[in-house]
């Protein structure tokens, strides 16, 4: 009945090449550093098994959940492992829908059961927040007020959706797209997990635009990347050059040497 000449084929993330798997795992594991989290050695062993084709994604998920169900691990390690595994799956999936609902869906998929009680998952925060930043000498980025999150995101998404990339150079496209991601981060729509969620959404968006997203900068410099976002969004004394350096390394094959730490405002 459905003997089509070219039949549909179901996506299977286990069909990715070892190189594609390693790239996605490097990003997923490395991004945990933005919240000072470190995946377990146990997960790293499972990752190598998955890359080599000896374990499926589902087997990795089952085994890492069983490992943490033993009660012998701490919350931070559990969050880093579970979120890494979930993030890897989203990175490996082919589909992507450019809308605010996808951003909320990603947040729920990543953090369901992982955030402290009372922290909404897959929903925008309802309270205003601030955070003392090392690179701002203890000051905070001015995040969007809670009552304006939905409106601010809608405006940014509509602007990006209508943006014409066709007349721009590859370099201009890369920097513009990263500014969109930086803008989502500045809004900080969720109570926790904003950098990981915004970046995951951004990588999917970049890939939909045709960019090959380098895994090494996220693997090796994720904490630096978050500080670069902070400096890019501190309007009182903005320093966009750090995010620009990261963008060049990630999307344009750049070879910028990233210092051990982004300088603080006092060090400029």
N, C-alpha and C positions, 0 to 999 in steps of 0.2 A: 504493500500500500504506500509506503514511504521510500520506495527505491529511487531516490533522486540521483541524478547524474553526479552531482557533487554534494554529498550529504554533510549535515552539520557534524562537527566534532566537539565533544565536550572538553573544556579547558581542564588540564590536570597539572597542578603546580609541580608534581613530581617528575614531569617530563622536561623540565628546564635543564639546560646544560650545567655541568659542574661550575663553569665560570659564572653563569647567571645566578646560580644558587649562592656561590661564595659572595658575589657582589651584594645580593640582598641581605644575606646574613651579616656581612660586615657593617652595612648601614644600620640594621636593626640592633645589633649588639652595641655598636659604637655610640648610638644616640642615647643609650641609657646614662652616659656620663654627663649629659646636660643637667641631670638631677642628682649628680654625685652617686649614681648607682652602678654596681659592677655585677655582671652576670656570673654565675657560678662556673667553676671548672667542670662540673658535671655536664652543664649545658654545652660548653665548648666541645666536649667529647661527643655528645650527640650530634652537634652541628657537623663535625667532620664525617660522622657516619652518614648523615643525610647527603652531604655534598658528594660523597663517594658512591651514593646510590644503594647503600646497605640498609638504610632506614628511610621509611616514608615520612612525610610531614606529620601525618596522623600518629605514627609511632613515636616520633619525637615529642609531640604534644602530650600523649598519654604518659610517656615515661617521665617527663619533667613534672607533670602534675602529681604523679605517684611519688616522685622524689620529695616534693615539698609537702605532700600530705603526711609524711613521716613525722612531722613536727620537730625535726632536728635542725631546721634552717630558720634564718631570721626573715622578717618581713621585707626588708630592703632587697635581699637576694631573691626572694620569691617574686617580688614585683619586677625586678630586672629580668628574670628568666621568663616569666609568663608574658610580659609585655613584648619582649624580644621575639618570642615565638609567634605571638599574634601579629606583630608588625611584619615579620617575615612573610606570613601568609598574604597579607594585604599587598605587600610589594610584589609578590609573585603572581597575583591575580591579574588577568589582562584587562578586565573592565574598569571603567572610571567614569563617574558622573560629576561634572563641574557644577556643584550647587552647595548651598550652605547645609542642606540636609546630609550630604556626604561627610562634611566636616564633623557634624554631631554623631553620625554613625561610626566614623573612625574612632572618635573619643570613647564611645560606648564599647566598641569591639576591643579596644586596647585595655581599658581600665576597669571593666566590669568586675567587681569583686576585689579590686586591688587598692582602691583609695580608702582613706579613713572614713568611719561612719559620719554621715552628715554632709559629705562632699558629693554633690550630684554628678552622675555619670551620664554622658550623652545629652546633657542639658546645660544651658548657659548659666553662669553664676548669677546670683541674685544680690550679691554684696560687692561694694567697691573694695579694691585690694591695692596694696603696694608692697614693695620688696626692696630691702636695702641691698645695694649691689656693690661688690668690691671695686669694680671698674669706675663706679660713679662716686667713690669715696663715701659710701654709706647712703647716698641719695637713691631715689627710685625713679624708674620710668613712669610717666603719667599714663597709666592704662585707661582704656575706655571706661566710662561710668557704666554700672550694671544696667541702668535703664535705657541705655543707648546702644547696647551690644548688637541687638538684632538689626537695628537701622544702619549702624555703621558697617556691619558685614554685608548687608544687602547692597549698600552703595558701592563698596569695594568690588563685590562680585559682578555687579552690573557693569561697572567701568572696565573691569578686566575682560568680561565677556564681549564687550563692544570694541575692545582695542584691536587695531589693525596691525598685526605683526608683519604683514607681507612686504612692507617697504623699509623694513629695518635690517641692519646688518646682524649677523649672528651674535656679535658682541653686544649690540644694543638690545637684542631680544633677551639675552641671558640676564643682563642687569635689570631690565624692566621686570621680567618674571620674578626675579629674586626680590625686587622691591614689593611686588604684590604679596609674596610670602612674608616678608618683613612686616607689611601692614597688618596681615592677619595676626601675627605674633603680637604686635603693639596693642591690638584690641584686647588680647588675652581673654577670650570668651568663656573659658572654663576656670573652675576654682583651682585645679591642679592639672598638670600634664599638657600645658599649652605648647611648649616647644616641640615635644615629640609629636603631638597631633598636627600642629601647623606644618611641621617639616614633612611628615608623612604625606599629608595632603599636597604639599608643594611638590614633592618628588613625583607623585602621580601626575600632577598637572604638567610639570616639566617634561615628563616622558610623553604625555599626550601632545605636547608641542613639538616633539621630535628630538628632544635633547637626550643624549646619553649622559646619565648622571654618574659621575665618578664616585666610587665607594671609599677610596682611601682617605679623602678629607673627613668624611663622617666617621670612619673607623678610628682615625688617629687624632682628630682635632675637634671633636664635637663640643667639648667644654669651651674651647676657643671660639667656636661658631656661635654659641649662645651669648658669650660676651660681646661678640661682634654685633649681634642683634640688639643688645642693650645699647651699645654706643651709636648704632644707627637710628635709634628711636628716642634718644635723650635730646629733646628739642632745644633745651637751654644751651647745650654745647655739643652739637651733633658731630660725630666722626664716622662718616660712611665708608671710609677707606678700608676698614677691616672687613666688612661684609663684601666689599668689592674684590678684595684679595681672595677671600674664600670662594666667591663666585667664579673667579677666573680659574682657580685650581679645580673646582668641582665640575664646571660645565665647559670650559674652554681649553683644557689641557695646560693651564698655567703652571708655572713652577715657582710661585712665590714662596719664600721661606717664611713660615709662620712662626713668630717668636713663641717662647714657652708660655707666655701669657699676654693677653691684650693689655697695653699700658692703662693705668688709671688716669682720671682727669688731671690729677696733680702732676703726673709724670709727662704730660704733654707740654 
